[in-house]
Amino acid sequence: MSTAVNCPNCEAPLGGNFCANCGQEAVLHHASTREFLHEFVGHYIALEGKLWGSLSRLVFRPGLLTNEYIRGRRVRFVQPLRIYLSLSLLFFALLKITGGFDPKVDADADATPNKSSVDFAMRATDQVASAQAKAAGAVKPLSPEEARGKAAAEAAINEMKKEVTIDDSAPATTWNKQDGGTHLNVSDIDSALSDWPTLRHKFHAFDQMPGDQQVDVFKQGIYRYGPYVIFCLMPVFALFLKVLYLGTGRRFGEHVLFALHTNAFAFLIFSVILLNPVSIINFLLWCWMLGYLPWAMRRVYHKGRFGTFWRWATLMFCYALALGLALLFAMAMGVMNAGH
């Protein structure tokens, strides 16, 4: 380590452990892996305690971390944008690793036959029939009961083939519309995308995929673009708050601060739910998350219970719509990049 009379960064005279002009440390250590690790642990976890102090207020005292920052008590806590980005990246990483919140469904429990199972049954039946035909000379003639059973089996197979043929001839994708009973099918989308050949090609490629691959494309779109689109919703969340609290004198930056803290809390709770296998604990976490936002809104914005409740309900409705559109955009981007 080395001690200098003047600050190596700004050349100001030193009179303590830190430069009074720029804040750099007066005692400098030689660059080493150990020093980097010590700096990281000391800054985020152990020495200054920023992480634990920030998380304890963020999780157990709704709105307090926002109030502390507004009051100017900022050095002792992790910066709002940093804690939001860290917890959001943690959540999306766990979401991809664990596969999400949907329970695993056993494929054998699905009672609806699909095309692949029908094809397999028909191929197996054809192979059995071929083997029987080859051995026809060595086998005694069928009895009347066996002949009727064989005829019934062949009729059933032919009916299955007809159903599969009809399914193949129908459009792969169809949505019902409520305006006059019309239908929006692949040809409608194809004509709508006629002016965008790239989008049209991507849609056709996606439409030809099996259903499970289409679901994977949607998931990959959310995993890849979800963090970006949700981060872009932070100003939207703050804008909703700005409109709901007009006349309170709150600046837009304060609403952004509140949005960062509350969404960081949501990412943290979602991450715990993804890792926790105990149902009762997850239920309690969902309940805490449901009551967290109105509690934080009341502590930060100082409104009554009724005023907080209707603002919270309106905020949740508007933000749910915006979040749905954002996730649809992420899935659409996944379709656009399918096969890359």
Number of C-alpha atoms within 10 A of each C-alpha: 7 8 14 12 11 14 22 16 13 12 13 14 14 18 12 10 12 14 20 15 13 12 12 15 17 21 13 12 11 9 9 9 9 10 12 11 11 13 13 13 14 14 15 15 14 13 12 15 16 19 17 15 15 18 18 12 16 20 21 12 14 24 24 18 28 25 18 14 18 14 9 8 12 15 10 14 21 20 16 20 13 12 18 23 16 13 20 24 13 15 22 20 14 17 18 14 10 12 13 13 10 7 7 8 8 7 7 7 7 9 7 8 8 10 14 10 11 16 14 11 14 16 12 12 15 14 12 11 14 12 11 13 12 10 11 11 9 9 10 8 10 10 9 9 9 11 12 12 12 14 12 12 13 15 12 12 17 13 12 17 15 12 13 16 11 10 12 11 8 9 11 13 12 13 10 10 10 8 7 6 8 10 13 13 14 17 12 11 14 17 11 11 15 12 10 11 11 12 15 18 15 15 19 14 14 18 16 12 13 10 11 8 13 17 13 14 23 20 19 20 23 25 18 17 19 21 16 13 17 17 15 12 16 18 17 18 22 21 16 18 23 20 12 17 16 10 8 11 8 13 10 15 12 18 22 21 21 26 23 24 23 24 19 25 24 22 20 20 19 24 19 16 18 17 12 11 10 9 10 9 13 18 12 11 15 16 11 14 17 12 11 19 20 20 17 23 20 18 18 19 15 12 15 10 12 9 12 22 16 13 20 18 12 15 17 15 12 13 16 12 10 16 17 11 13 20 18 16 17 25 23 18 18 23 22 20 13 19 10 5
